[in-house]
Amino acid sequence: MNEMPNIEQAIKMTDSKISANKVQVYYGDNQAIKDVDIEIQPRSVTAFIGPSGCGKSTFLRTINRMNDTIDICRVEGSIKIDGEDIYDPKVDPVQLRAKVGMVFQKPNPFPKSIYDNIAYGPRIHGLAKNKSELDDIVSSSLQKAGLWEEVKNRLDEPGTGMSGGQQQRLCIARAIAVSPEVILMDEPCSALDPIATAKVEELIDELRENYTIVIVTHSMQQAARVSQRTAFFHLGILVEEGPTQDIFTNPKDKRTQDYITGRFG
């Protein structure tokens, strides 16, 4: 009988797309993340929730080594994607960020045409042999991001001239264009109006058929709508993680309960 948990654990481990073990993040002497262990399942949406400054965005950025760009930041522990430690010195962060795309809080299209916003990544990664292949990548990425019908006749216009919601979907299309396996989203709707937010949430739901998505959100309603699993962070600690419905209706930890019911946060 004692063997069972180990077998279940082994099955769970092999199912994970992203596996974090004892992750610590420091900014100088200040510890921002403490001992985070989490398994993130493939082709699903995992939401990170918690009060401001609790470490959820910091942890999100460890998954594609965005923290490497901050001099005083140090990451310890291991984060594996498909079993490969992404902090191994042999891993090229540029290649990693093609595999693990990122969409930020504020839409940040390049000051280029709509077409060139999408074509930029495939060009630098050599994903298209010719103009025709590049055209195909651009159109399919815009279709997947639900934007094609809105922009197909103005691909040469600047991406910065679009509405905020369109810009955010353009940024999602840009992330998709390099064929990532994981898409990280750091509060992707916080700068958008309710209609644009609904479109992005619908898009997230469609994209999870092909991508592993991790989303940081301040909105518990959004986490409940778009995610299959939710992780609650507080003061740099991952308090609990589980199926979204369980976290919202039957949390195991009093801190989660207090946050969800609005007692703090």
Residue pairs with C-beta under 8 A, 6 or more apart in sequence:
12 39
13 19
13 39
15 39
15 41
15 42
16 39
16 40
16 41
16 42
17 40
17 41
17 42
17 43
17 81
17 82
17 181
17 182
17 212
18 38
18 39
18 40
18 63
18 79
18 80
18 81
18 182
18 212
18 214
19 38
19 39
19 40
19 78
19 79
19 80
19 81
19 83
20 36
20 37
20 38
20 39
20 40
20 59
20 62
20 63
20 77
20 78
20 79
20 80
21 37
21 77
21 78
21 79
21 80
22 35
22 36
22 37
22 76
22 77
22 78
23 33
23 35
23 36
23 37
23 59
23 62
23 75
23 76
23 77
23 78
23 79
24 31
24 33
24 34
24 35
24 36
24 75
24 76
24 77
25 31
25 32
25 33
25 55
25 58
25 59
25 62
25 67
25 73
25 74
25 75
25 76
26 32
26 73
26 74
26 76
27 70
27 72
27 73
28 72
31 236
32 55
32 58
32 236
33 55
33 58
33 59
33 62
33 236
34 236
34 237
35 77
35 237
36 59
36 77
36 237
36 238
37 238
38 231
38 238
38 241
40 46
40 212
40 214
40 229
41 212
41 228
41 229
42 212
43 208
43 209
43 210
43 211
43 212
44 208
44 212
44 213
44 227
44 228
44 229
45 204
45 205
45 208
45 213
45 214
45 215
45 226
45 227
45 228
45 229
46 213
46 214
46 215
46 227
46 228
46 229
46 230
46 231
47 214
47 215
47 216
47 217
47 222
47 223
47 226
47 227
47 229
47 230
47 231
47 244
48 56
48 57
48 59
48 60
48 214
48 215
48 216
48 217
48 230
48 231
48 233
49 56
49 217
49 218
49 220
49 223
49 230
49 231
49 232
49 233
49 259
50 56
50 232
50 233
50 234
50 239
50 259
50 265
51 234
51 259
51 264
51 265
52 218
54 233
54 234
54 235
54 236
55 233
55 235
55 236
55 237
56 216
56 231
56 233
57 186
57 187
57 216
58 67
58 236
59 233
59 238
60 184
60 186
60 214
60 216
61 67
61 184
61 186
62 75
62 79
63 79
63 81
63 86
63 100
63 182
63 184
63 214
64 86
64 93
64 96
64 97
64 100
64 101
64 102
64 182
64 184
65 86
65 87
65 93
65 96
65 97
66 97
66 102
67 73
67 75
68 93
75 87
78 85
78 87
79 85
79 86
79 87
80 86
81 99
81 100
81 181
81 182
82 181
84 91
85 91
86 96
86 100
98 121
98 125
98 178
98 179
98 180
99 180
99 181
99 182
100 180
100 181
100 182
100 183
100 184
101 175
101 176
101 178
101 180
101 182
101 183
101 184
102 175
102 183
102 184
102 185
102 186
103 168
103 171
103 172
103 175
103 183
103 184
103 185
103 186
103 188
104 171
104 186
104 188
105 186
105 187
105 188
105 190
105 191
106 191
107 164
107 167
107 168
107 170
107 171
107 191
108 171
109 117
109 159
109 160
109 162
109 167
109 170
109 171
109 174
110 116
110 117
110 120
110 159
111 158
111 159
111 160
112 120
112 158
112 159
113 155
113 156
113 157
113 158
113 159
114 142
114 151
114 154
114 155
114 156
114 157
114 158
114 159
114 162
114 170
115 138
115 155
115 156
117 159
117 170
117 173
117 174
118 137
118 138
118 141
118 142
118 170
118 173
118 174
118 177
119 128
119 134
119 137
119 138
119 177
120 174
121 127
121 174
121 177
121 178
122 128
122 134
122 137
122 177
122 178
123 134
125 178
127 133
127 137
127 177
127 178
127 179
128 134
128 136
128 137
137 177
138 155
138 177
139 148
139 152
141 173
141 174
141 176
141 177
142 148
142 151
142 152
142 173
144 173
144 176
144 206
144 207
145 169
145 170
145 172
145 173
145 176
145 203
146 169
146 199
146 202
146 203
146 206
147 166
147 169
147 170
147 173
150 166
151 157
151 162
151 166
151 170
159 167
159 170
160 167
162 170
163 196
164 191
164 192
164 193
164 196
165 192
165 193
165 195
165 196
165 197
165 199
165 200
166 196
168 188
168 189
168 191
168 192
168 196
168 200
169 199
169 200
169 203
172 183
172 188
172 200
172 203
172 207
175 183
176 183
176 207
176 211
180 211
181 211
181 212
182 211
182 212
182 213
182 214
183 207
183 211
183 212
183 213
183 214
184 213
184 214
184 215
185 204
185 213
185 214
185 215
185 216
186 216
187 216
187 217
187 218
188 200
188 215
189 196
189 197
189 200
189 201
189 217
189 219
189 222
190 217
190 218
192 200
197 222
201 222
201 225
201 226
204 213
204 215
204 226
205 226
207 213
208 228
215 222
215 223
215 226
215 227
217 223
220 248
220 260
223 230
223 244
223 248
224 244
224 248
227 244
228 243
228 244
229 241
229 242
229 243
229 244
230 241
230 242
230 243
230 244
230 247
230 248
231 238
231 240
231 241
232 238
232 239
232 240
232 241
232 247
232 251
232 253
232 255
232 256
232 259
233 239
234 255
234 259
239 253
239 255
239 256
240 247
240 251
240 252
240 253
240 256
241 247
242 252
247 256
247 260
248 260
251 257
251 260
258 264
259 265
